[in-house]
Amino acid sequence: MMVRRKALDEVDALDEGFFMYCEEVDWAMRMRRAGWGIYCVPAAEVVHYAGQSTQQFRDEMFVALWRSRFRLFSKHCGAWYNWAVRRIVRLGLWREQDKARRAKQAGRLGADEWRRRMMAYRRVREMSNG
């Protein structure tokens, strides 16, 4: 992201309360609310080595992603939106747990991986209660 110094001075830096995910979305939302334009440059090219920063801690990063999303929603969206999102997330987690259970039963998912996923899903479900 490229930002004018004047915009940075007005809006402040990235929110360090976010870890790994959503900090740039929060920043862009704050810029927009302050009246700054947000532009996309489709001709720009970026090489992204998918998963390089998260490949060893996939389950922890799943939890970190949802922690950041819930922080973003709480910071920028109303109470009703937050209530609805948290219920939708719980439904999605239930579906993912069921898919993982079936994959384990079919031998496509090992017991250790299944336990780690269930723990990650449980942690996100607990966050969705807040």
C-alpha positions, 0 to 999 in steps of 0.5 A: 500500500502506498499512502500520502504522509499527510494521510498517515499523519491524519489517520495514524499508523496500522493498528498493532492490535491486529496480528497478521490479518485485517490490519490493512483492511482496518487502515483502509477503512479508517483512511476512507472515513477520514475522506481519503480515496482508496485506489486499486492499481490493477496493472501492479504485480506482486509475487505472493508465496502463499502460506510462507508465513503461516505454513508451519502453524496453520491451525494457529493462523486459522485462529489468528485470522478469526481473531482479527476478523472479529476485531475488525467487525467489532471496530467498524460494524454495528452490534447487529452485524456483529451478532449476525456474523458470529452466528453465521461463523458458528454455523460454518464451523459446525459444517467444517467440523462435520467435513473434517469428521467425515474426512477422518472416517474416510482415512483422508485426515489423520487423528493428530490433524483432526485433533488440531482442527477441532481445537482450532474450531473450538477456539474460534467458536469460543471467540464467536461467543464474545 
